[in-house]
Amino acid sequence: MALMQEYGFTVRPDREGDFQEWLRGNEEQLRSAVPASIRYVGTYGVAFSSEKDAGSHRLFLEFDSYGSIDAFSAAMKDSGSEFARLMREYYAFVADDPAPSSLSLYRSFTDMFV
């Protein structure tokens, strides 16, 4: 079973360029640092969308199973891990509430009970 998480967020307006530069320098390290059951798909800017309150950026993660979500949480709690360090730096660019944001979890339709 594959699950895809889409996290929509807004970068602080004064940090857009810094975030882009940070991603260029750290995206491969982030891809390598994720727990084994998770794949960092990428971070994307929204070119256009009908969603008005979902944020202007998207982080996509693929999880092998629902248990991978627990692995993500555990890795984020491990203050000594490279993954947690990179994600803390990543989230430092995200605008505080009430900035537009969203969170969706998708499951392959072929795996769903209908």
Protein Blocks (a to p, Z undefined) as FASTA:
>chain_A
ZZdddddddddfklmmmmmmmmmmmmmmmmmmpcfkbccfbdcddfbdcbfknojadcdd
ddfblklmmmmmmmmmmmmbmklmmmmmmmmmpccdfbdcdddddddfklpcZZ
